[in-house]
Amino acid sequence: MSIETWLAFFVACWIISLTPGAGAVASMSSGLNYGFVRGYWNALGLQLALLMQIAIVAAGVGALVATSALGFAIIKWFGVGYLLYLAYKQWRAPVQDMSLQPRPIGRPLSLVLRGFVINASNPKAIVFILAVLPQFIDLARPQLAQYVTMALTMVVVDLVVMAGYTGLASRAMRLLDSPRQQRLVNRSFGLMYGVAAGLLATVRRA
């Protein structure tokens, strides 16, 4: 992969990562509920799923998923159901007296798993990666090294972007000192999860 091709891919990664989606909502929700240090474990789960999806595309299985109506539907509706579950949990999240109670301590493994499921259950991601990554592959050079380079680039960029989403939400939580404000924010994030589920439900195979 030439430096010019990599730079073009690098710019594309920033555009892709900065586009709001279920991963961004999950990162902001984690930062809001658990703070930056704990909430950032969610981003690790997102990246593990991203690496899995890139590996699937590199192995050629992505094309099979993209063309299989049943496989696509199973993954899609599982993702819709999971996002609706998160929407319900966030909507019903209890408020806290921030002057008396510390933030809840999220379990790292649970947050990693949540991030992984959110990204892994989005068939659109596999189809998108399948459409984008091959455009930057030089067929005259070894493909494995190029896929590894692109995977590392995507993960690093996405980790930076998700750190921004998580950090901003974490800092905003310090300003929410009333139950009414907390309830409003919780329900706003619940609504965003619901919207993400609705958008995923509309995805069709190309």
Secondary structure, DSSP 8 states (H G I E B T S, - for coil): --HHHHHHHHHHHHHHHHS--HHHHHHHHHHHHHHHHHHTHHHHHHHHHHHHHHHHHHTTHHHHHHH-HHHHHHHHHHHHHHHHHHHHHHHT-----TTT-------HHHHHHHHHHHHHT-HHHHHHHHHHGGGG--TTS-HHHHHHHHHHHHHHHHHHHHHHHHHHHHHHHTT--SHHHHHHHHHHHHHHHHHHHHHHHT----
